[in-house]
Amino acid sequence: MRILFCADTFPGRFGPLASACVAAGHEVIFASHYGRRDFSLPGVRRVLLKPARRRSLPESPEEAARQELSRALTTARYAAEAFSLLQKNGFEPELVVFSSTSGAALSLSRAFPQAVLVGCAEGLSFRSSREEAEAARLRLRACAAQAHACFAFSQERLDELPPLLRRQARLLPPAVDTAFFSPQAAAPFEGSASGELVSVDLRSLPAASSRALWNICAGLLARRPQCRVLMNCADAAVMEKADSMAQILPPEWRERLCIRDFANLHEWRDMLASSTLHIFPEAACGSSAMPEVLEAMSCGAVLAAPEAAVKLVEGFLGDILEKNGSDKAEAEGALLRIPATNVEEQFAAVNSLLDSRKRLDALKVRARSLIVRTCAQEDAAPRQLESVLELFRACEL
């Protein structure tokens, strides 16, 4: 069968499912707006879609929502041109699996009227504003309106679907390539052998400008002379904000601070596996950034995050353990809770963990073990594929 995947990013959440399709003998093309540098999936052909750019900063919340929807429609127009070229080259998909966050999905029903369209209900990333999130919900419903069936990776997303689709929608298990995201597969990351490496995941401008986060990082650089801090930025705007905030630090501290992006998936993995501690500073990472959280844990990274995020992650993994016949309480205590109190107590929690090598090593082993037991691609991806094919067969009837 010919299958087309359509999403914002490659490989993203669809990577394991696309690989499972190839392993089952299907012909797969993956269309996306963005992709990791120097990374491919065996047997999966790529199509790069042109994204619509933001033209100006919105002057009001209403204008922000209008711009987000306008960008989605423009992206759909660009995607229609790319899909037309696919058809001219002889590729006519029988099944299209698409993400609701991709504006390109709005062109699918017209581009491929004979195909079965199966949509994945997703939300915007947590760096999005409230207005952009509202526009994403509208776009989710617009995409759902053209889908023959839907699935999601979380109950939260399923609950946002229209009632008619929700009744037949499937909840798919998450899948992580635990062979790729593993300490054994990772190479030593530059500079990690010289001492402690504390990496920070910066995905939004508010996180990059957080005084509390910068005070924690300043404390680490001041009190732990062997500690290096690496800030992983989501995009150019976040990197620029982090660079400007770093100017408050003394020059000798900035020598041990690195601010960069990680478009290369191998470098992202190597950094996670080499980090002494990896900080997700935003509470919403527990749901919206779940793929990155699971990848980090699979690498054996010790994660620190706000209380709300830790509860979401532990609850998510606990539910999977329970479905598999294990005690969901086994997921508790796998991450460090950053207390929602004053900066001194937040720094003390991080500093105390770094002082305990025995505790760090135990958390690394536990994080890796949890993901292997709950989300390993070799177990989860075939189940994802079977669920999607069941939706496909039901739509054909």
N, C-alpha and C positions, 0 to 999 in steps of 0.2 A: 504494500500500500504506500502511496505517496502522502507524506505528512509535512505540513508547513508549520513551523513555530514562529510566532510573532510576539516580540517583547521589547522593552526598552533596552535591556542589557544582555550581553552574552558572556558567559553561559548563564549567570543568574540562577534563579530557582528551577528553570527548565532544563538545565544542563544534564542532571542525572536521568531525567525522563527522556530527553533526546537520545542519550547514549543507549538507554534501554530499548528504544525504538529501533536503532541501528542493529543492536544485538539480536533483535527478533526478526531481522531481515527486511525492515521497512526502509524506503528511500526518504531521507530527511533533509530539508533545507531550513535553516534558522535565520530569520530576518530580524535585525535589531538596529537600534540607533547608536548604541555604544557597545564596546567590547574590550575585554582585557588584552593588553598588548602581548604578543608572543605566546598566544595560547590558542589551542584548537582542540576539537573533539574528533577522534577518529571516525571517519565515515559521515560526518555532518558537514554539509556545504553551507557557506555563509553568504548572506546578502546584507549589505550595509545600507540602512535607510537614512535619508536626510531628515534631521530634526528641524523643527521651526525654532527660530531664535526669539528671545525676548527683545522687544524693540525699545522699551523705555521702562523706567520704574513707575509702578502704578501710584496714582495720587490718592486713591481711596480703596477701602476694602472691596467695594462693588467693582471698581475698575480692575483690581487684581483678579477677581473671579472671572470677569469678562475676558481678560487677557489669557488666562489659563485655558478657557474653553476655545478661544480663538486660535491659540497655538495648537490645540488638539486637532481642530478642523484643518488647519494648514498642514500639519504633519500627515493627516489622513490623505490629503491631496497629493503630497509628495509620494506617499507610500503606494497610492493607486498607480502612479507612473512606474514604480519599481515592479509592482505585481504584474502590470501589463507586459513588461519585458520578460518576466519569468514565463508567462503564458506563450509569448512569441518564441521562446526557446524550448517549448514543449513540456513545461512543467505545469500540470493541472492537479492540484492537491485534492485528495478525497477527504482528508481530515485536516482541519486547521485548529491548532491549539494556541490561544492568544491570551495575553495579559490585559486586564481591564485598564491598567495604568497607561498603556500605550495608545497614543492618539491614532496610530496607524490602524488600530483595530476597527476604527469607525468606517474604514473603507472595505472591509473584508467581505461583507455580504454582497456588495455590488461587484467586487472583483471576482469572487469565486461563488457564484450562485448555486452551483451543483455540490459544493463541499459541505460537510457537516462541520459546524463551527462550535467548538467547545471552549468556553471562556474560563479563565482563572480569576476569581474575585480577589483583587489586591487593593491595598490602600497606598496613598502617596508615602514617600519616605518621611521620617520624622523631622527632617529639616524644612518641611513645607510649612507655610503659614496657614492660619485657620481658614483664610479665604481660598487658598489653593486646595486645602483639604476638602472644603465644601464643593469646589469645582470637580475634584476627583470623585466625590460621591455621585455627582450628577453624571460624570463620564462613566462611572461604573454602571449606572442604570441604563445609560445610552448603549453601552457595549452589551449589557445583559439583554437588552431588547432585541438584538440581532443574533444572540447565541441560541443554539438549539439545546444546549445543556451547559452546566457550570460545575466547577469544583473550586475548592479553596484549601489552603494549608492550615487554616485556623478557623475555629468556630466563630470568632469575632467577624471575620469577613463573610462567612456564610450567612450570618444574621442580617447583613446589610443588603442581601439580594431580595428582589421582589418575591412575594410569597409563592407564586406559581413555580418559579425556578428553584426556590429554596427547598421545596418538598422533594425534588428529584436530584438535588445537588449532592455531590460526594465530598467528604472530608478526606484529603490525601495525606499520607504520612510524609514528614520531611525526609529528604535524602541527602546525605553528605558523603562525598568521596573520601572516605576515611583512609584510603591508601595514599591518595595525593596529599590530603591535609593530615599529615602525621609527622611526629618528630623524626622518624627514621628516614622519611623521604626528603626532609628539609635539609638545605645546605646552611652552613654557619652564616649568620647575617653580619654584614660589615660592622665592625666595632663591638660586637656582642661579647667577644672573648676577653675584653679588657676590664670587665666589671659588670655592674648591674645595668640592665637595659629596661627602662620603663617606657612602654609605648602607650600613646593616647589616641583614641579614635575620635577625630573631629569631623562631624557631618553637618554642622550648621553654623551660621554666624553667631547665634547666641552662645553656643558652646565655645567657639573660638575666642569670644570676648568675655567669658565668665571669669570674674575676679577670683571666685573661690577656687576654680581649677588652676589659675595661674599662681595663686598663693601656695597651693599644694606642690606644684612643680618647682616653684622658687625654693620652697622648703627642702625638697629633695636635692636640688642642686647645691644648696647652701650647706646642708648638714651631712650629705653623703657624697664625699669627693670622688668616689669611684662610680657614681651613678650618671648615666646618660639618659636624657629624655628625648624621645622621638615622637613627633606629632604627625599623624597620618591624616591628611586633609582630603575632604570629599571633592573639592573643586578649586578653581583658581581664586574665587572670591573668598572662600574660607582660608586658603593659604595666605592671601594678602592680609586678611584681618589678623591671623596668627602672627605673621611677620611684624605687623605694627605693634601688637601687644608685647612682643618679645623685646621691644626696645626699652621697656621699663627695667629689664634685668641688667645687672652689671656685665661688662664685656667678658669677664673671666667665666661667668656662668653660661653665657650664650655660646661659648666654645663647646659646651657639652649638650647643647640643644640643637636638634635637627628638625626642620619643618619641611615636609615633602608630601607627594601623593604616591599612590600605589596602583597604577593602572596595570602593572605587570603582576599576574596572579602568582607566579613563582616567588617574586620578592615579597608579596603580601604573606604568603605561607611561611617563607623563611624568617620573616620578621616576627610572626606570631610564635613560631616554635623557639626562637632565640630569646624572646622577651622574658625577663624575670617576672614582670607584671604587666598586664594590659588593661588599661582603664577605658571603660565606656562611660563618659560623664553624664549622658542624658538618660532620663528615666524611660523614655519611649523606646529605647533600644531593645527592651525586653520583648516587644512585639514587632515593630516595623523593621528593625535590624536583625531579626532572628537568624536569617541565613549566615550573616557575618559572625554572630555570637556562636552559633553551632560550629562554624568552621574554626573559630579560634579555640574552642574547647577541644575539638578533634585534634588540633595541633599540640594539645597539652598545655595551652596557655592558662595561666592563673588570671582570672578576670575579676576586676573590681568595678562595681556599678552601684547606682543609687538603690535604695531599699525597694522601691516600686518595680524597678527593672528586674532585680533578683527574684522577687516573688513571681513575676510573670514567667521568667525562664524556668525556675524550679517547678512551678505549676504545670507548665507546658511539658517538660520532660517527665514529671511525675505522672501525668495522665497517660503518657505512652507506656511507662513502666507498668502502670496498673492494667492497661489493656493487654499487656504481654504476660500478665499473671504475677508480676512482682509488686513489692511494696512501694507505693509512690513516695513514701518518706525517704527512700534511698536517694532522691534527687536533692534533698535539703542539705545545705552547707557546702555546696560545690563551688560557690562564688563568694567573694568578699563583699559584704555590705558596706557601702560608704554612708555613714550616718548623716541624716538630714538635720544637722545641728550646726555649730560654728566651725569655722575653718580649722581651728586648732585641733578639734576632735577628729575632723576628717583626715587631716594630715597624720595625726597620731595613729589612726587605724591603718593607714597605708604604711607608715614607717615601721609600725610594730610587726606587720606581716613580712616586710622585707628583712627584718632582723631575725626572722625564724626560718632558717633554711629547711628544717625538718618539716615544718608546716607547708612551706611552698612546694616541696617535693611531693608531699602527700596530695595536695590539691591538684598538681599537674597530672598525677596518675589517675585521680578520681575523675577529673574533667574528661580526660581521654576515654576512660572506661565507660562513662555514661553515654557518650555519643556513639561509641562502637555498639553498645547494647541497644540503643534506641533508634538511631538514625543511619546506620551503615547503608551505603548505596546498594550494595549487592543484595540486601534484603528488602529495602524500601522501594527502590526504583522499579523492580518487576511488579510490585503491588500497585505502584502508581500507574504503570502502563495498563495493567489489567482493569483498573477502575475506569481509566479513560476509554479503553476499548469497549467496556460495557456500556458507557454513555454513548459511544459511537454506534454500537449495534442497536441500542434502544431507539436512537434517532432515525436509523435507517428503516425501521419497521413502519 
